[in-house]
Amino acid sequence: MQSFCLHKENMGIQFWWFYDVIAVAIVLVCVFLSSRKGTMKAAITTVGYGLALALALGISSSSAESLYKNTMRSSSINNINHTLKADTFINKYASYLESIDSTIRVNPDKLGNIFEDSRTIDADLLDYLNNINGRKLGDDSETLDLIHEGYAVVIRDIVSQNMSKYAAETAAREIRNNSKGMQELIPMIINKDDRTPAAKYIADNYTAPAYITVYKLIGFLILFAVIAVIMILILNQYMSKDENKVDVGSHISGGIIGVIKGGLFVTVAAALIRIWAILGSDEMLFFNNTVIDKSFVFKYFYTFVSSL
């Protein structure tokens, strides 16, 4: 099974060049069409598409968070809450610690006592691990990194039970980037009476970025299409219909402007492919980050879109 998955992944990587072909094809088409229009028309339409792209990015970015709060937030909280039990985090974290070193045997009760104190959890875990077998586990900074990685691994596992892999990986990434919030979350997540506050905390701080990203990308694509059509319809009213005034120099400069226009449309294509990669949890044969990272040109547009 593992060899099949590796073979499948290698098959996808072999087609990395297709993304660069797409980018070049888009640019060449834009260069051709813009050169035919001439300098003025090419410049006006490029400005129109550029404004459409900028407006679409701005509106989708500013509205995505509120859309998430009014739609997916409650569902996310419920999904996480259904997964949580009073001992879920303790048991999963104990298993993680034991996986670090075959000699480690964790006492769940002792671990629970450490987790009850939200002020010194990291320090207490470090002390516990360094004395669990009467010997220091390793360098303190490295052990702390392992402790923090455990937070990411366990929360990812909890989230993945009822939510997408992308949401789970996003939660793990957020924790790796800043694990301080776990000091506040852990006492809530081990609360025997009510773990809804913990579910809300995870949904608001760790899984929300995944859904906000999806809303941004989908909103961007829809808004760009709508605004671009409106922009071009408006700008067309001010463009001359007389093609005979376009000389050779205007055709050449129009083609140069077409390169910029092509870049705008490659950005839109990158957003569309990013959506497919997310919906496929980065596991699709062709639409995944590993394949895209192999490309020479397209990956830069994809990286820009992924940073939104």
C-alpha positions in Angstrom: 0.0 0.0 0.0 2.8 2.4 0.9 4.7 1.6 -2.3 1.5 2.3 -4.3 1.1 5.7 -2.6 4.7 6.6 -3.3 4.3 5.5 -6.9 1.2 7.7 -7.2 3.0 10.6 -5.7 6.0 10.2 -8.1 3.6 10.1 -11.0 2.2 13.4 -10.0 5.6 15.0 -9.5 6.5 14.0 -13.1 4.0 16.5 -14.4 5.3 19.6 -12.5 6.1 21.2 -15.9 2.4 21.4 -16.7 2.0 24.3 -14.3 4.7 26.3 -16.1 3.1 25.4 -19.4 -0.2 26.8 -18.1 1.5 30.0 -17.0 3.3 30.5 -20.2 0.2 29.7 -22.3 -1.8 32.3 -20.4 0.8 34.9 -20.9 1.3 34.2 -24.6 -2.5 34.4 -25.2 -2.6 37.8 -23.4 0.4 39.0 -25.3 -1.2 38.1 -28.6 -4.6 39.6 -27.8 -3.0 42.8 -26.3 -0.7 43.2 -29.3 -3.7 43.2 -31.6 -5.5 45.8 -29.5 -2.5 48.2 -29.5 -1.0 50.2 -26.6 -4.0 52.2 -25.5 -6.6 49.5 -25.5 -4.2 47.0 -23.9 -3.3 49.5 -21.2 -6.9 50.3 -20.4 -8.0 46.7 -20.2 -5.0 45.7 -18.1 -5.7 48.6 -15.7 -9.3 47.3 -15.5 -8.2 43.8 -14.7 -5.7 45.1 -12.3 -8.3 47.1 -10.4 -10.6 44.1 -10.5 -7.9 41.9 -8.9 -7.1 44.5 -6.3 -10.7 45.1 -5.3 -11.5 41.4 -5.3 -8.5 40.8 -2.9 -9.5 43.6 -0.7 -13.2 42.8 -0.4 -12.7 39.1 0.0 -10.0 39.5 2.7 -12.0 42.0 4.7 -15.2 40.0 4.6 -13.9 36.4 4.9 -13.7 36.4 8.7 -17.2 37.7 9.3 -18.5 35.2 6.8 -16.8 32.4 8.7 -18.2 33.6 12.0 -21.8 33.7 10.6 -21.6 30.4 8.8 -19.0 27.7 9.7 -18.0 28.7 13.2 -20.9 27.1 15.1 -20.5 23.9 13.0 -16.8 23.8 13.8 -17.4 24.2 17.5 -20.0 21.4 17.5 -17.6 19.1 15.5 -14.8 19.7 17.9 -17.0 19.4 21.0 -18.3 16.0 19.9 -14.7 14.7 19.8 -13.7 15.9 23.2 -14.0 13.9 26.4 -12.5 14.8 29.7 -9.6 12.5 29.3 -9.1 12.8 25.5 -6.3 15.3 25.6 -4.5 13.6 28.5 -4.6 10.2 27.0 -3.5 11.4 23.5 -0.7 13.5 25.0 0.5 10.6 27.2 0.7 8.4 24.1 2.7 11.1 22.2 5.2 11.4 25.1 5.7 7.7 25.2 6.3 7.7 21.5 9.3 10.1 22.0 11.3 7.5 23.8 10.6 3.8 24.3 11.7 4.1 28.0 9.1 6.7 28.9 6.0 5.5 30.7 3.6 8.3 31.6 1.3 8.4 34.6 -2.0 9.9 33.3 -2.9 11.1 36.8 0.4 12.9 37.2 0.0 14.4 33.7 -3.5 15.6 34.6 -2.2 17.3 37.7 0.4 19.2 35.6 -2.2 20.2 33.1 -4.4 21.7 35.8 -2.0 24.5 36.4 -2.2 26.9 33.4 0.8 29.0 34.5 3.6 26.6 34.5 2.6 23.7 32.2 5.7 23.8 30.0 8.1 24.1 32.9 6.4 21.3 34.9 6.3 19.0 31.8 10.0 19.7 31.2 10.8 18.8 34.9 8.6 15.7 34.7 10.2 14.4 31.5 13.7 15.1 32.8 13.1 13.1 35.9 10.7 10.4 34.8 13.5 7.8 34.5 15.9 9.4 36.8 17.8 10.9 33.9 17.6 14.0 31.8 15.8 13.4 28.5 18.0 15.8 26.6 18.8 19.5 26.0 16.1 21.6 27.6 15.4 23.6 24.4 15.0 20.4 22.4 12.8 18.9 25.0 10.6 22.0 25.0 10.3 21.7 21.2 9.1 18.2 21.6 6.6 19.3 24.2 5.2 22.0 21.9 5.2 19.6 18.9 3.0 17.3 21.1 0.4 20.0 21.5 0.3 20.4 17.7 0.1 16.6 17.1 -2.7 16.0 19.6 -4.9 19.0 18.6 -4.4 18.0 14.9 -5.6 14.5 15.8 -8.6 15.8 17.7 -9.6 18.2 14.9 -9.2 15.5 12.2 -11.8 13.3 13.8 -14.8 15.3 12.5 -13.2 18.0 10.3 -11.1 18.2 7.1 -7.4 17.3 7.0 -6.7 20.9 5.9 -8.4 22.3 9.0 -6.4 19.8 11.2 -3.1 20.7 9.6 -3.9 24.4 9.8 -4.5 23.9 13.6 -1.2 22.2 14.0 0.6 24.9 12.0 -0.9 27.6 14.2 0.2 25.9 17.4 3.7 25.4 16.0 3.9 29.1 15.2 2.8 30.1 18.6 2.3 27.5 21.4 1.6 30.0 24.2 -2.1 29.7 23.7 -2.0 26.1 24.8 -1.3 27.3 28.4 -4.8 28.8 28.3 -6.5 26.0 26.3 -5.3 22.9 28.2 -7.1 23.6 31.5 -10.3 24.2 29.5 -9.8 21.0 27.4 -9.4 18.8 30.5 -12.4 20.3 32.3 -14.6 17.4 33.4 -17.8 19.5 33.4 -17.8 21.6 30.2 -15.4 21.5 27.3 -17.4 23.8 25.1 -15.1 26.8 25.9 -12.2 24.6 24.8 -14.0 23.8 21.5 -14.7 27.5 21.0 -11.0 28.3 21.6 -9.8 25.8 19.1 -12.4 26.9 16.5 -11.5 30.6 16.9 -7.8 30.3 17.2 -6.6 27.2 15.4 -9.1 26.0 12.8 -10.6 29.4 11.8 -7.7 30.3 9.5 -8.4 27.3 7.3 -12.0 28.3 6.6 -11.2 32.0 6.4 -8.6 31.1 3.7 -11.2 29.1 1.7 -13.7 32.0 2.0 -11.0 34.4 0.8 -10.1 32.4 -2.2 -13.7 31.6 -3.3 -14.7 35.1 -2.7 -11.7 36.4 -4.6 -12.5 34.3 -7.7 -16.2 35.3 -7.7 -15.6 38.9 -7.1 -12.8 39.1 -9.7 -15.0 37.7 -12.4 -17.9 40.0 -11.6 -15.8 43.2 -11.1 -13.7 42.4 -14.2 -16.8 42.2 -16.4 -18.2 45.4 -15.0 -14.8 47.2 -15.4 -14.4 46.1 -19.0 -17.9 47.1 -19.9 -17.4 50.5 -18.4 -14.0 51.0 -20.0 -15.1 49.8 -23.4 -17.4 52.9 -23.6 -14.3 55.1 -23.7 -12.2 53.0 -26.1 -12.0 53.8 -29.8 -13.3 51.2 -32.2 -11.0 52.3 -35.0 -8.3 49.6 -35.4 -6.7 51.3 -38.4 -4.9 53.8 -36.1 -2.9 51.0 -34.4 0.7 51.0 -35.9 3.5 48.5 -35.6 5.0 50.3 -32.5 1.6 50.2 -30.8 1.2 46.5 -31.5 4.6 45.8 -30.0 4.0 47.9 -26.9 0.6 46.4 -26.6 2.2 43.0 -26.5 4.6 44.0 -23.8 1.6 45.2 -21.7 0.1 41.9 -22.4 2.8 40.3 -20.2 1.5 42.2 -17.2 -2.1 41.2 -18.1 -0.9 37.6 -18.3 0.6 37.8 -14.9 -2.8 38.9 -13.5 -4.6 36.0 -15.0 -1.9 33.5 -13.9 -2.6 34.8 -10.3 -6.3 34.0 -10.8 -5.4 30.6 -12.1 -3.2 30.0 -9.1 -6.1 30.9 -6.8 -8.3 28.3 -8.6 -5.7 25.6 -8.3 -5.1 26.5 -4.6 -8.8 25.8 -4.0 -8.6 22.4 -5.6 -5.5 21.6 -3.6 -7.2 22.5 -0.4 -10.4 20.7 -1.1 -8.3 17.6 -2.0 -6.4 18.0 1.3 -3.2 18.3 -0.7 -3.4 14.6 -1.5 -4.6 14.7 -5.1 -2.4 13.2 -7.8 -1.8 16.5 -9.6 -3.2 19.3 -7.5 -0.9 19.3 -4.5 1.9 21.5 -3.1 4.7 19.0 -3.7 4.1 19.0 -7.4 3.6 22.7 -7.7 6.8 23.4 -5.7 8.7 21.7 -8.5 7.7 24.2 -11.1 10.0 27.1 -12.0 7.6 30.0 -12.5 4.1 29.0 -11.4 5.1 28.3 -7.9 5.8 32.0 -7.2 2.2 32.9 -8.1 0.9 30.0 -6.1 3.1 31.1 -3.1 1.6 34.6 -3.3 -2.0 33.2 -3.4 -1.2 30.8 -0.5 0.0 33.7 1.6 -3.4 35.6 1.4 
